[in-house]
Amino acid sequence: MYFYNDYIYGVTKLAYFEIGKVTGTHGIRGTFRVFPTTEDPSRFELLKEVIFDLKGNKEVFKIKNVAYQKNMILLTVKEIDDINVAEKYKNAKILIPEEKALTLDEDEYYTRDLYDMEVYTTEGEYLGVIDNIFVTGSNDVYVIKKEGAKDLLIPAIKDCIMKVDVAEKKMTVKLLEGLR
């Protein structure tokens, strides 16, 4: 999931999560082919509306139907029923407001909360900050950057990640043999 900020009238800050990206259309009635960027694609079924963000322009659409085809979501919205109109939204990001995000279980974190988090060993050694996150088939891998040092790759497994404090932006890790 990715994090976006908006400013309404220069005062209110709204947070969004990206849950998909329009890759094209399906059929002639304006159904969108969507690549899900959320870990749980079935979450589209829980929504009544989504926000399409195309080059910074945001539009709200009411969901009419959600179907699945291989690794893609087929999304039909009430406002569009023509392929020619739907094609204009290719590459649009599909966003939801932060308050519509799924509730996390214990020891689960939104990716956006981990970026720029300081990482320390269990002995208190500063390793750097999380600069990137690779999503692999089995577990995520955190890329730790520190000026003047080679990037460190830490697997997001219980044997390595000892503590995550989102409020303090601090992670404590145990370096397994061979990680340095």
HELIX and SHEET records of a PDB file:
HELIX    1   1 PRO A   41  LEU A   46  5                                   6    
HELIX    2   2 ILE A   83  ALA A   86  1                                   4    
HELIX    3   3 GLU A   87  TYR A   89  5                                   3    
HELIX    4   4 GLU A   98  LYS A  100  5                                   3    
HELIX    5   5 THR A  111  LEU A  114  1                                   4    
SHEET    1   A 7 TYR A   2  ILE A   8  0                                        
SHEET    2   A 7 THR A  12  HIS A  26 -1                                        
SHEET    3   A 7 THR A  31  PRO A  36 -1                                        
SHEET    4   A 7 MET A  72  VAL A  77 -1                                        
SHEET    5   A 7 ASN A  57  GLN A  69 -1                                        
SHEET    6   A 7 GLU A  49  LEU A  54 -1                                        
SHEET    7   A 7 LYS A  93  PRO A  97 -1                                        
SHEET    1   B 6 LEU A 152  PRO A 155  0                                        
SHEET    2   B 6 ASP A 140  LYS A 145 -1                                        
SHEET    3   B 6 TYR A 126  VAL A 135 -1                                        
SHEET    4   B 6 GLU A 118  THR A 121 -1                                        
SHEET    5   B 6 LYS A 170  VAL A 173  1                                        
SHEET    6   B 6 ILE A 161  ASP A 165 -1                                        
END                                                                             
